[in-house]
């Protein structure tokens, strides 16, 4: 049970809302910055949806489905364990804090991204090795730092206890490894078949598994098509 004096201190703090899941103590600059970091999962979801709309890649869709499943498991655990948060906030959607959904989301995202970059994309390391290692390392470190900051933010802003954040992080990592293995060995062999379905052709959904460097592939394809159309246009004008 919380100490009454601690409850009194909490009640005297004015919390400034940034969103439903991010509030910070008035006048606390560090708290404000950490509150902004708590919205990283929301930004990632928007980025995923945008990426899927523009790229229509089956593995990206699978990645997002894994994140959704991860959130569903977190919801079930929260309402099964029913462990309270260190500070009660009326604005929250639910009062339970074990495990931390922010921590679980971020560590799922980071662990899966790490596996995707270093395992799934290992076949593109045969060229420009130094630069590929640099960008792979940079992305991995950025994801790791973001996950750590979000975890610290949830404790600092009193949304979760340290144990709730740690359990969320561990669970997210385990689920990410499991989902990656499931995608790699169970789903990926079916991607060419799924991509050939009429509905996927209509939605322009594609399987990019066998393309080692999609950015370079799209760049060279665009150049080749542009040159072909230019030559065709010149030929038509000369007739």
C-alpha positions as CSV (number, residue, x, y, z in Angstrom):
1,X,0.0,0.0,0.0
2,X,1.2,3.5,-0.8
3,X,2.3,5.8,1.9
4,X,-0.4,8.5,2.6
5,X,2.3,11.2,2.5
6,X,3.4,10.0,-0.9
7,X,-0.2,10.2,-2.1
8,X,-0.4,13.7,-0.8
9,X,2.7,14.7,-2.7
10,X,1.3,13.2,-5.9
11,X,-1.9,15.0,-5.5
12,X,-0.1,18.3,-5.3
13,X,1.6,17.8,-8.6
14,X,-0.1,19.3,-11.6
15,X,0.2,17.0,-14.6
16,X,0.2,18.5,-18.1
17,X,-1.3,16.1,-20.7
18,X,0.3,15.6,-24.1
19,X,-2.0,12.7,-25.0
20,X,-4.0,9.9,-23.2
21,X,-0.8,8.0,-22.5
22,X,1.6,10.9,-21.9
23,X,1.5,13.4,-19.0
24,X,4.4,15.3,-17.4
25,X,4.8,17.3,-14.2
26,X,4.3,21.0,-14.7
27,X,7.7,22.8,-15.1
28,X,9.6,19.5,-15.5
29,X,11.6,19.8,-18.8
30,X,13.0,16.3,-18.6
31,X,9.5,15.0,-17.9
32,X,8.2,16.8,-20.9
33,X,10.9,15.4,-23.2
34,X,10.2,11.9,-21.8
35,X,6.5,12.4,-22.3
36,X,7.1,13.1,-26.0
37,X,9.2,9.9,-26.2
38,X,6.2,8.0,-24.8
39,X,4.4,8.8,-28.1
40,X,7.0,7.0,-30.2
41,X,4.9,3.8,-30.4
42,X,2.0,5.8,-31.9
43,X,4.4,7.4,-34.4
44,X,5.7,3.9,-35.3
45,X,2.2,2.6,-35.9
46,X,1.4,5.5,-38.3
47,X,4.7,4.9,-40.0
48,X,3.9,1.2,-40.5
49,X,0.5,2.0,-42.0
50,X,2.0,4.6,-44.3
51,X,4.8,2.2,-45.4
52,X,2.3,-0.6,-46.1
53,X,0.1,1.8,-48.1
54,X,3.1,2.8,-50.3
55,X,5.1,-0.4,-50.5
56,X,2.5,-3.2,-50.1
57,X,5.2,-5.7,-48.9
58,X,4.0,-8.9,-47.3
59,X,6.8,-9.0,-44.8
60,X,6.0,-5.5,-43.6
61,X,2.4,-6.5,-43.2
62,X,3.5,-9.5,-41.2
63,X,5.7,-7.3,-39.0
64,X,2.6,-5.1,-38.2
65,X,0.4,-8.1,-37.5
66,X,3.1,-9.3,-35.0
67,X,2.9,-5.9,-33.3
68,X,-0.9,-6.1,-33.2
69,X,-0.7,-9.6,-31.7
70,X,1.8,-8.4,-29.2
71,X,-0.6,-5.6,-28.1
72,X,-3.4,-8.1,-27.8
73,X,-1.4,-10.4,-25.5
74,X,-0.4,-7.4,-23.4
75,X,-4.1,-6.4,-23.0
76,X,-5.1,-10.0,-21.9
77,X,-2.2,-10.1,-19.4
78,X,-3.1,-6.7,-18.0
79,X,-6.6,-7.8,-17.3
80,X,-5.6,-11.2,-16.0
81,X,-2.9,-10.0,-13.6
82,X,-4.7,-6.8,-12.6
83,X,-1.7,-5.2,-11.1
84,X,-2.2,-1.5,-10.4
85,X,0.0,1.4,-11.5
86,X,2.2,3.4,-9.2
87,X,0.1,6.5,-9.8
88,X,-3.6,6.4,-10.6
89,X,-4.7,8.7,-13.4
90,X,-8.4,9.1,-14.3
91,X,-7.5,9.9,-17.9
92,X,-6.0,6.4,-18.6
93,X,-8.0,3.9,-20.7
94,X,-7.5,1.2,-18.0
95,X,-5.8,1.2,-14.6
96,X,-3.7,-1.9,-14.8
97,X,0.1,-1.7,-15.4
98,X,1.6,-5.2,-15.6
99,X,3.2,-5.6,-18.0
100,X,4.0,-2.1,-19.5
101,X,2.5,-2.0,-23.0
102,X,4.9,0.8,-24.1
103,X,7.9,-1.3,-23.0
104,X,6.5,-4.4,-24.6
105,X,5.8,-2.7,-27.9
106,X,9.2,-1.0,-28.1
107,X,11.2,-4.1,-27.3
108,X,9.1,-6.2,-29.7
109,X,9.8,-3.6,-32.4
110,X,13.5,-3.3,-31.6
111,X,14.2,-7.1,-31.3
112,X,12.3,-7.9,-34.5
113,X,14.1,-5.0,-36.3
114,X,17.4,-6.3,-35.1
115,X,16.6,-9.8,-36.4
116,X,15.3,-8.5,-39.6
117,X,18.4,-6.4,-40.3
118,X,21.1,-8.9,-39.2
119,X,19.4,-12.2,-40.1
120,X,16.8,-11.5,-42.8
121,X,19.0,-9.0,-44.7
122,X,22.3,-10.9,-44.3
123,X,22.3,-11.6,-48.0
124,X,22.9,-8.0,-49.0
125,X,26.3,-7.8,-47.1
126,X,28.2,-9.2,-50.1
127,X,28.7,-5.7,-51.5
128,X,29.8,-2.4,-50.0
129,X,30.3,-4.3,-46.7
130,X,31.5,-1.3,-44.7
131,X,28.6,1.0,-45.6
132,X,26.1,-1.8,-45.1
133,X,27.5,-2.6,-41.6
134,X,27.4,1.2,-40.8
135,X,23.7,1.7,-41.6
136,X,22.7,-1.6,-40.0
137,X,24.5,-0.7,-36.8
138,X,23.1,2.8,-36.9
139,X,19.5,1.6,-37.2
140,X,20.1,-1.1,-34.5
141,X,21.5,1.5,-32.1
142,X,18.8,4.0,-32.8
143,X,16.1,1.4,-32.0
144,X,17.9,0.3,-28.9
145,X,18.3,3.8,-27.6
146,X,14.6,4.6,-28.4
147,X,13.4,1.6,-26.4
148,X,15.6,2.4,-23.4
149,X,14.4,6.0,-23.4
150,X,10.7,5.0,-23.6
151,X,11.3,2.4,-20.8
152,X,12.8,5.1,-18.6
153,X,10.0,7.5,-19.4
154,X,7.3,5.1,-18.2
155,X,9.1,4.8,-14.8
156,X,10.0,8.5,-14.5
157,X,6.4,9.6,-15.3
158,X,5.0,7.1,-12.8
159,X,3.0,5.2,-15.3
160,X,4.7,1.9,-14.4
161,X,7.0,0.4,-11.8
162,X,10.4,-0.8,-12.8
163,X,9.3,-4.5,-12.7
164,X,6.3,-3.7,-15.0
165,X,8.6,-2.1,-17.5
166,X,11.2,-4.9,-17.3
167,X,8.6,-7.7,-17.7
168,X,7.1,-5.8,-20.6
169,X,10.5,-5.5,-22.3
170,X,11.4,-9.2,-21.8
171,X,8.0,-10.4,-23.0
172,X,8.1,-8.1,-26.0
173,X,11.6,-9.5,-26.9
174,X,10.5,-13.1,-26.5
175,X,7.4,-12.6,-28.6
176,X,9.4,-10.8,-31.3
177,X,11.8,-13.7,-31.6
178,X,8.9,-16.1,-31.8
179,X,7.1,-14.1,-34.4
180,X,10.2,-13.6,-36.5
181,X,10.9,-17.4,-36.5
182,X,7.2,-18.0,-37.4
183,X,7.4,-15.5,-40.2
184,X,10.7,-16.7,-41.5
185,X,10.0,-20.4,-41.6
186,X,6.2,-20.7,-41.8
187,X,4.9,-17.6,-43.6
188,X,7.7,-16.6,-46.0
189,X,7.5,-19.8,-48.1
190,X,3.9,-19.0,-48.7
191,X,4.5,-15.3,-49.7
192,X,4.8,-16.0,-53.5
193,X,1.5,-17.9,-53.4
194,X,-0.2,-15.2,-51.4
195,X,1.1,-12.5,-53.7
196,X,-0.4,-14.3,-56.7
197,X,-3.9,-14.3,-55.2
198,X,-6.3,-12.2,-57.3
199,X,-7.1,-9.9,-54.3
200,X,-3.4,-9.3,-53.7
201,X,-2.8,-8.5,-57.3
202,X,-5.8,-6.1,-57.2
203,X,-4.3,-4.4,-54.1
204,X,-0.8,-4.5,-55.6
205,X,0.5,-6.5,-52.6
206,X,3.9,-8.0,-53.4
207,X,6.6,-10.3,-52.1
208,X,10.0,-8.7,-52.0
209,X,11.8,-11.5,-50.2
210,X,14.2,-12.3,-53.0
211,X,15.2,-8.7,-53.8
212,X,18.4,-8.1,-51.9
213,X,18.4,-4.3,-52.0
214,X,15.0,-2.9,-52.7
215,X,16.1,0.7,-52.9
216,X,18.8,0.0,-55.4
217,X,16.4,-2.3,-57.3
218,X,13.7,0.4,-57.6
219,X,16.3,3.0,-58.5
220,X,17.8,0.9,-61.4
221,X,14.4,-0.2,-62.5
222,X,13.2,3.4,-62.7
223,X,16.3,4.5,-64.6
224,X,15.9,1.6,-67.1
225,X,12.3,2.3,-67.6
226,X,12.9,6.1,-68.0
227,X,15.6,5.4,-70.6
228,X,13.4,3.0,-72.5
229,X,10.5,5.5,-72.6
230,X,12.9,8.3,-73.7
231,X,14.2,6.3,-76.6
232,X,10.7,5.3,-77.5
233,X,9.6,8.9,-77.4
234,X,12.5,10.1,-79.6
235,X,11.8,7.3,-82.1
236,X,8.1,8.3,-82.3
237,X,9.1,12.0,-82.9
238,X,11.6,11.1,-85.7
239,X,8.9,9.2,-87.7
